[in-house]
């Protein structure tokens, strides 16, 4: 008689609740700081000294918060997996989606010293953002662990970055490019963070 050993059931994949909540909250806060700094930057010509200082502080601070949140989302908290599971490439892409705001601050600073540097660095920065966003969106949409709205939120971010990429190679379109990367992208980041927060709250029901 042949004895058949029981086949182990596949592990139940749970949504990383704490990672989603902490990372999502960081993206919301960082994105909101970038939006506020961008609004202050837009009115710099007629701004008071306080508004100028706020813009100079909010933009780099917001960029750092977004990057930190992206690292949390990529690596996971405690024993929780990262947002994109165990794939090293997908985890790297999650981190890279949070890099553009900080790169923009650095590139802008370099632009004051060497305006020609921005013509090379801005398109490279946007191409990196597009590729990273597309990888994260694809990974989430095909992963089946998180709801599809999370993947689509990153897809929307990639679309905004693709639009900015097209603008970045057109010198005459620089004012529109600046409006997109300083205003529209941070606003989309706030939406992405809100979606992640909502997903984290929904993940609490996975334990019941």
URRA-V901694 format. One record per pair of residues at least 24 apart in sequence whose C-alpha atoms are under 8 Angstrom apart, sorted by the first residue. I is the first residue (numbers start at 1). J is the second residue. Records with the same first field share a line. If there is no record, write none. Layout:
# URRA-V901694
I=J + J
This chain:
# URRA-V901694
13=145
14=145 + 203 + 206
15=145 + 146 + 200 + 203 + 206
16=76 + 80 + 81 + 82 + 83 + 200 + 203
17=199 + 200 + 201 + 203 + 204
18=77 + 80 + 200
19=72 + 73 + 76 + 77 + 80 + 82 + 83 + 200
20=73 + 83 + 196 + 197 + 199 + 200
21=196 + 197 + 198 + 199 + 200 + 201
22=69 + 72 + 197
23=69 + 70 + 72 + 73 + 193 + 196 + 197
24=69 + 192 + 193 + 194 + 195 + 196 + 197
25=69 + 193 + 194 + 197
26=65 + 66 + 68 + 69 + 193
27=65 + 66 + 69 + 70 + 189 + 190 + 192 + 193
28=189 + 190 + 191 + 192 + 193 + 194
29=62 + 65 + 66 + 190
30=61 + 62 + 63 + 64 + 65 + 66 + 190
31=62 + 63 + 66 + 186 + 187 + 189 + 190
32=62 + 186 + 187 + 190
33=58 + 59 + 61 + 62
34=58 + 59 + 62 + 63 + 182 + 183 + 186
35=182 + 183 + 186 + 187
38=182 + 183
39=183
59=101 + 105
60=101 + 102 + 105
62=101
63=98 + 99 + 101 + 102 + 105
64=102
66=98 + 99 + 101
67=95 + 98 + 99 + 102
68=98
69=98
70=94 + 95 + 96 + 97 + 98
71=95
83=140
84=136 + 139 + 140 + 143
90=135 + 136 + 139
93=131 + 132 + 133 + 135 + 136
94=132 + 133 + 136
96=128 + 129 + 132
97=129 + 132 + 133
99=129
100=125 + 126 + 129
119=168 + 169
122=168
123=165 + 168 + 169
126=161 + 162 + 164 + 165 + 168
127=161 + 162 + 165
129=158 + 161
130=158 + 159 + 161 + 162
131=158
132=158
133=157 + 158
134=158
146=199
147=199
149=195
150=192 + 195 + 196 + 199
153=191 + 192 + 195
154=192
156=188
157=185 + 188 + 189
160=184 + 185
161=185
